[in-house]
Amino acid sequence: MDAQLDLLAAADAADPPAVEVVRSARRRRTISAERRGDRIVVHVPARMSRSEEAEWVERMVRRVLAGEQRRTRGDADLLARARTLSERYLGGQAIPAGVRWVDNQQQRWGSCTPADRTIRLSRRLATMPDYVVDYVLLHELAHLVEPGHGPAFSALMQGYEKLARAEGFLDGVSHAARTASPAA
């Protein structure tokens, strides 16, 4: 893990993210950090010394960057994950030729072309929890075995233990997107 953090530090040294520190009198002990656009916001207690702040800011920025690195899956990672999911849930029946992220799917979470055995996942999934990405990937893999959404397809999906949770998560995201008020 330290080697990974060192690589992140080296990569980010050339272009470090902007950091904003927010001091709060209400915050007593906790320190948190989050990505907001192109900057990282670190929340610290107001009574923290400047040296403690500097130490914690560095630690929290590294933590945020490490988390982002873990969540960023490349196409090769997706293909490897698809093969693992196929073995585990589909008995290895679905053998994709390729899996990749795409930016042109705004209405769908994923799609596949059984004729050439390719799968595409919407990049909107990239920051979602692993179990949600696995669900969509497994859904598309199941289509390589069963093209429709009938009983045979449902039977293929039933083995996924987080099926209802992932479907609920995606339903919530879709609902939020539909009901979001337009920006003024």
Residue pairs with C-beta under 8 A, 6 or more apart in sequence:
1 66
4 66
4 69
5 62
5 66
8 62
8 65
8 66
8 69
9 62
12 65
17 38
17 39
17 40
17 61
17 65
18 38
18 39
18 40
19 39
19 40
19 41
19 42
19 57
19 61
20 36
20 39
20 40
20 41
20 42
21 41
21 42
21 44
21 53
21 57
22 41
22 42
22 43
22 44
23 44
23 45
23 46
23 48
24 43
24 44
24 45
24 46
25 46
25 47
27 43
27 44
27 45
27 46
28 45
29 45
30 43
30 45
31 42
31 43
31 44
31 45
31 56
31 60
32 42
32 43
32 60
33 40
33 41
33 42
33 43
33 60
33 61
33 63
33 64
34 40
34 41
34 64
35 41
35 64
35 68
40 60
40 61
40 64
40 65
42 56
42 57
42 60
42 61
44 53
44 56
44 57
48 56
71 126
71 127
72 126
73 81
73 126
73 133
75 98
75 99
75 100
75 101
78 99
78 100
78 101
78 119
78 121
78 137
79 96
79 98
79 99
81 99
81 133
81 134
81 137
82 94
82 96
82 99
82 119
82 137
82 141
83 95
83 96
85 134
85 137
85 138
85 141
86 92
86 93
86 94
86 95
86 96
86 141
89 138
89 141
89 156
89 159
89 160
90 138
90 141
90 142
90 145
90 156
93 144
93 145
94 141
94 142
94 144
94 145
95 117
95 144
96 112
96 117
96 118
96 119
96 141
96 144
97 116
97 117
97 118
98 117
98 118
98 119
99 118
99 119
99 120
99 121
99 137
100 118
100 119
100 120
100 121
101 120
101 121
101 122
101 123
101 126
102 120
102 121
102 122
102 123
103 122
103 123
105 111
105 120
105 121
105 122
105 123
105 124
106 122
106 124
108 122
109 121
109 122
109 124
109 125
109 136
109 139
109 170
110 119
110 120
110 121
110 122
110 125
110 136
110 137
110 139
110 140
111 119
111 120
111 140
112 118
112 119
112 120
112 140
112 141
112 143
112 144
114 143
114 144
114 147
117 144
119 137
119 140
119 141
119 144
121 133
121 136
121 137
121 140
125 132
125 133
125 136
126 133
128 169
128 173
129 169
131 162
131 165
131 166
132 166
132 169
132 170
134 160
134 162
134 166
135 160
135 162
135 163
135 166
135 167
135 170
136 166
136 170
138 157
138 160
139 157
142 153
142 156
142 157
143 153
145 156
146 152
146 153
146 156
157 163
160 166
